[in-house]
Amino acid sequence: LAEYVHKLGLKFGIHILRGIPRQAVHGRMHIKGTDKTADQIAVNSICPWNSDMYGVDMSIPEGQLYYDSLMELYASWGVDFIKVDDIAYSTIYRDSHRKEIEGIRKAIDKTGREIVLSLSPGPARIERAWHYEKYANMWRITDDFWDDWKLLAPMFWRCELWQNHVEEGSYPDCDMLPLGKVGKGFREERSTKFTKDEQMTMMTLWCIFGSPLMIGAELTQMDPWTLSLLTKEEILKMVSNDFVGKQLERDEDHAVWSCYNKKTDEKYVAYFNLKEEKQTITADWNQIAQFTVEKDQKVREIWSEENTTVEQGILSVDVEAHGVKLYSCQ
């Protein structure tokens, strides 16, 4: 399967659960590289929504040997990406499973294969940011994200909190993009509940913040609108490491973000309307710390492709309810 995926020019990723299978523990199966058996390294540290696994005792060498053998196996398969669930933050234990995160990172490094390590679920704790950055590549900053404005609105606060921790190799993860047909396998399959304005808002925030982009749509039922969102190159390029997004201002009604590429001098400013009705948002571009603009800066709105001018550094725009305007300096 991995060979087939690689021939398509794609990466091969898997989703696993932290710990050691109960079946292995109850069967007292041997740990590779030692005479110890699975029941001797298992601890009663369970996942709240799936009881298939026990936790691993990382205070003994055999705990590390178990994860070493697991990552060795995955590397031999040609795995490029591993999402480990029930590890970034535990609602039961009120903390991340730090020792197991460290053990998995160590085991991956031993394989010599470049494998992206993604931690789930969230919300990850900002006070543990240094630990995530040191041992992982991605970590969820929210719990499971679905197509509900009540879940999208708080992402502005979460992105504000994590904006200074986005850098090459370390990415706070806003979770999947629930677009197009969603819900298959979890609930009844249906079209996303997000309005088109909300979908553009989500895509813009995820990209300007620099979140990894995970498509939550059923690809075989992709409609033209969803495809246009997921293939708009001028939005997508902002997730590149060369672009840095920063929040300029935020309150209960609106948010404004800037994004800058020092190498190319590309400049973007996004206006987000968090209200239930259309409103006029005014932003002073002279207050943007990332870059300066001309006295009467010509700009283009990316989604509508309309041109306008930022006069004396001030731009007031009408933004639809839960919508966005994203401007590029010309």
C-alpha positions in Angstrom: 0.0 0.0 0.0 2.8 2.4 0.9 4.6 1.6 -2.3 1.4 2.4 -4.3 0.9 5.7 -2.5 4.5 6.7 -3.0 4.3 5.9 -6.8 1.4 8.5 -6.9 3.9 11.1 -5.6 2.1 11.2 -2.2 3.2 10.6 1.4 1.9 7.6 3.4 0.4 8.3 6.8 -1.2 6.3 9.5 -3.3 7.1 12.6 -2.5 5.1 15.8 -3.5 5.2 19.5 -1.0 5.7 22.3 0.0 2.6 24.2 0.2 -1.2 23.8 -2.8 -3.3 22.7 -4.8 -5.1 25.4 -4.7 -8.2 23.3 -0.9 -8.2 23.5 -1.0 -7.6 27.2 -3.5 -10.3 28.0 -1.6 -12.7 25.8 1.7 -11.9 27.5 3.4 -11.4 24.2 7.1 -10.8 24.1 8.7 -7.4 23.6 11.3 -7.3 20.9 14.9 -7.2 22.3 14.1 -8.4 25.8 12.6 -11.4 27.7 10.0 -9.0 29.2 6.3 -9.5 28.1 3.7 -7.0 27.3 1.9 -7.3 30.7 5.1 -6.3 32.4 5.3 -2.9 30.7 1.6 -2.1 30.7 0.1 0.5 33.0 -3.6 1.4 33.7 -3.5 4.6 31.7 -6.4 4.3 29.3 -8.0 6.4 26.5 -11.4 7.8 27.6 -13.1 7.0 24.3 -11.3 3.7 23.3 -10.3 1.0 25.7 -8.2 -1.1 23.2 -4.9 0.0 24.7 -3.0 0.2 28.0 -0.4 2.9 28.6 3.3 2.0 28.5 5.6 2.2 31.5 8.4 4.5 30.3 10.3 4.3 33.6 11.8 1.0 32.5 14.0 0.3 29.5 11.5 -2.3 28.1 8.9 0.5 27.6 11.2 2.3 25.2 12.1 -1.0 23.5 8.4 -1.5 22.8 8.1 1.8 21.0 11.4 1.2 19.3 10.0 -2.0 17.8 6.8 -0.3 16.8 8.5 2.6 15.0 11.0 0.2 13.4 8.0 -1.7 11.9 6.3 1.4 10.6 9.5 2.7 9.1 10.0 -0.7 7.3 6.5 -0.2 5.8 7.5 3.2 4.4 5.4 5.3 6.7 6.0 9.1 6.4 3.4 10.5 8.8 2.2 9.1 12.2 -0.7 10.7 14.0 -0.7 9.5 17.6 -4.1 9.9 19.4 -4.8 10.2 23.1 -1.4 11.7 23.8 -1.4 15.5 23.3 -3.8 16.1 26.2 -5.7 13.8 28.4 -9.1 14.8 29.8 -8.7 12.1 32.5 -5.2 12.8 33.6 -5.3 16.5 32.9 -1.9 16.5 31.2 -0.1 15.3 28.1 1.5 11.9 28.2 5.0 13.5 28.1 7.1 10.4 28.7 5.4 8.5 25.9 5.7 11.5 23.6 9.4 11.5 24.3 9.7 7.8 23.8 8.0 7.9 20.5 10.2 10.7 19.2 13.3 8.8 20.4 12.0 5.7 18.6 11.3 7.5 15.4 14.8 9.1 15.4 16.4 5.7 15.9 14.8 4.4 12.6 16.7 7.0 10.6 13.6 7.7 8.5 12.0 11.1 8.3 8.6 10.7 9.8 6.3 13.5 10.8 4.9 13.1 14.3 1.5 14.5 14.9 -0.1 14.6 18.4 -3.8 14.5 19.1 -6.3 15.3 20.5 -6.4 18.8 22.0 -6.6 21.4 23.2 -2.8 21.3 23.7 -1.7 23.4 26.7 0.2 26.5 25.9 2.4 26.0 28.9 3.6 22.8 27.4 4.5 24.5 24.1 8.3 24.0 24.6 7.7 20.2 25.0 5.6 19.9 21.8 8.1 21.9 19.8 11.0 19.8 21.0 9.5 16.3 20.5 6.7 16.6 17.9 6.1 18.3 14.5 2.3 18.9 14.9 0.0 19.1 17.9 -3.7 19.8 18.0 -4.7 23.1 19.6 -8.4 22.2 19.7 -10.6 19.2 20.4 -12.3 17.5 17.4 -13.3 20.3 15.0 -16.6 20.1 13.1 -18.7 22.3 10.9 -20.2 24.6 13.6 -19.6 28.3 14.0 -19.6 27.8 17.7 -16.4 25.8 17.2 -14.9 28.1 14.5 -15.3 31.4 16.4 -13.0 30.2 19.4 -10.3 29.3 16.9 -9.5 33.0 16.6 -8.6 33.0 20.3 -6.6 29.8 19.9 -4.7 31.1 16.9 -3.9 34.3 18.9 -2.6 32.1 21.7 -0.3 30.0 19.5 0.8 32.4 16.8 4.3 32.8 18.1 4.9 29.0 18.1 4.5 28.4 14.3 7.9 27.7 12.8 9.6 25.3 10.4 9.2 21.7 11.8 6.8 22.8 14.5 3.1 23.4 13.7 0.2 24.1 16.0 -2.7 22.2 14.3 -6.1 23.7 13.9 -7.5 20.3 12.9 -9.4 19.2 9.8 -11.2 21.3 7.3 -14.8 20.0 7.4 -15.8 20.9 3.8 -17.9 19.3 1.2 -19.4 16.0 2.2 -18.5 15.2 5.8 -19.5 12.8 8.6 -19.0 9.4 6.9 -17.9 6.9 9.5 -18.9 9.0 12.5 -22.4 10.1 11.7 -24.8 10.4 8.8 -22.9 11.7 5.7 -24.1 15.2 4.8 -23.0 18.5 3.3 -21.0 20.8 5.5 -23.1 23.1 7.7 -20.7 26.0 7.2 -21.9 28.8 5.0 -19.7 29.8 2.0 -18.6 32.9 4.0 -17.7 30.7 7.0 -15.8 28.3 4.7 -13.7 31.2 3.3 -13.1 32.4 6.8 -11.9 29.0 7.9 -9.6 28.6 4.9 -8.1 32.1 5.4 -7.5 31.7 9.1 -5.9 28.3 8.8 -3.6 29.5 6.0 -2.7 32.9 7.4 -2.0 31.4 10.8 0.1 28.6 9.3 -1.8 25.5 10.4 -1.3 22.2 8.6 -4.2 21.6 6.2 -6.1 18.3 6.6 -9.0 17.9 4.2 -12.1 16.6 6.0 -14.1 16.1 2.8 -15.1 12.9 1.0 -12.9 13.3 -2.0 -15.0 11.1 -4.3 -17.9 13.6 -3.9 -15.9 16.8 -4.3 -18.1 19.6 -5.7 -16.7 22.6 -7.7 -17.1 25.1 -4.9 -15.2 22.9 -2.4 -12.5 22.2 -5.0 -12.1 25.9 -5.7 -11.5 26.5 -1.9 -8.9 23.8 -1.7 -7.0 24.8 -4.8 -6.8 28.6 -4.5 -3.1 28.9 -4.7 -2.8 32.5 -3.5 -4.5 31.4 -0.2 -2.6 28.1 0.1 0.9 29.6 -0.3 0.6 31.4 3.0 1.1 28.1 4.8 4.7 28.1 3.5 7.4 28.6 6.1 8.4 31.8 4.3 5.2 33.4 5.3 4.6 34.6 8.9 1.1 35.5 10.1 0.4 37.8 13.0 -2.8 39.1 14.6 -3.1 42.9 14.5 -6.3 43.2 16.6 -9.2 41.1 17.9 -12.4 41.6 20.0 -15.7 39.8 20.2 -16.9 41.3 16.9 -13.9 41.1 14.6 -10.2 40.2 14.0 -7.5 41.5 11.7 -4.4 39.6 10.7 -1.3 40.4 8.6 0.9 38.0 6.8 4.4 38.7 5.4 7.0 37.0 3.3 10.4 38.7 3.8 12.0 36.9 0.9 9.5 38.1 -1.7 8.1 41.1 0.1 4.5 39.8 -0.3 2.1 41.4 2.1 -1.4 40.4 3.1 -4.1 41.7 5.5 -7.3 39.8 6.4 -10.4 41.3 8.0 -12.7 38.8 9.8 -16.3 39.5 10.8 -17.2 37.5 13.9 -20.7 39.0 14.2 -24.0 37.5 13.2 -24.7 40.4 10.7 -22.7 42.3 8.1 -20.5 45.1 9.5 -18.0 47.7 8.5 -14.5 47.0 9.8 -11.8 49.7 9.9 -8.1 48.9 10.3 -5.0 51.1 10.5 -2.4 49.6 8.3 0.2 52.0 9.8 0.0 49.9 13.0 1.1 46.7 11.3 4.5 45.8 12.8 5.4 43.3 10.1 5.7 45.7 7.1 5.0 49.2 5.9 2.7 50.3 3.1 2.8 53.2 0.7 0.8 56.4 1.4 -2.0 55.3 -1.0 -1.4 51.5 -1.3 -3.1 49.7 -4.1 -4.5 46.3 -2.9 -6.5 43.4 -4.3 -9.1 41.4 -2.4 -8.2 37.8 -3.1 -11.6 36.1 -2.8 -13.5 38.6 -5.0 -10.5 39.8 -7.0 -11.6 43.4 -6.6 -9.1 46.3 -6.5 -9.1 49.2 -4.0 -6.8 51.7 -2.3 -5.7 52.0 1.3 -5.8 55.8 1.7 -3.3 57.2 4.2 -2.9 53.7 5.6 -6.6 53.4 6.6 -9.0 50.9 5.0 -12.7 50.4 6.0 -14.5 47.5 4.4 -17.9 45.9 4.6 -17.7 42.2 5.5 -20.5 39.7 5.5 -21.6 37.9 8.6 -18.9 35.4 9.7 -17.1 36.4 6.5 -13.6 37.6 5.5 -11.9 40.0 3.2 -8.2 39.2 2.4 -6.1 41.9 0.7 -2.8 41.6 -1.2 -0.6 44.6 -1.7 0.1 45.2 -5.4 
